[in-house]
Amino acid sequence: MNVGGHAVIRMEDLRKLFESFGLENVSTHIQSGNVLFTSPESSASKIEKSLDIKLAKKFGPKAKAFVLTPAQLKKAAAANPLEPEKLESKRRCHVMFLSRKPTPAQFKALKALEGKEYRFELGPGVLYFSYPVSEGGPPRRAVNIERVLDLLGTARTWKVVDQLIEKIEKLK
């Protein structure tokens, strides 16, 4: 989930909050809003809409849930064109889950910011981006991707995405 960068939420509090929403088997993963859960509702989009309403009441209108099924998360990881494992020592790679697909003009504006620092690729419901690993490299938020694309997103490193997939696999 993304709380718009304005609120710090302890993961224990977030777990309890999601449990109060009627979700089951709730657990969190690292201090960045990753919540794993099961629900009697099978539609990820219905769960997401419900969570967005509840989270907006608690944290304000910029709070946004990004609900992915295990299959969607695996698909996003497998489709990464930036070869994160191969380039790990040279580039940091992130997956940003998007609130909607950007328009071609919006994506073109983002691609215009690439250069030697950033690389951007669009995937199914996600944006893949990377930047060089170096002390003098750009900070992760040097480009405000959400502002350029005029949408909401929440980014995770490829390692965190892999860890989430691992954690999901252990729950089965």
Buried (B, 14 or more C-beta within 10 A) or exposed (E): BBBEEEEEBEBEEBBEBBEEBEBEEBEBBEEBBBBBBEBEEEEBEEBBEBBBEBBBEEBEEBBBBBBBEBEBBBBBBEEBEBEBEEBEEEBBBBBBBBBEBBEEEBBEBBBEEEEEBBBBBBBEBBBBBBBBEEEEEBEEEEBEBBEBBEBBBBBBBBBBBBBBBEEBEEEE
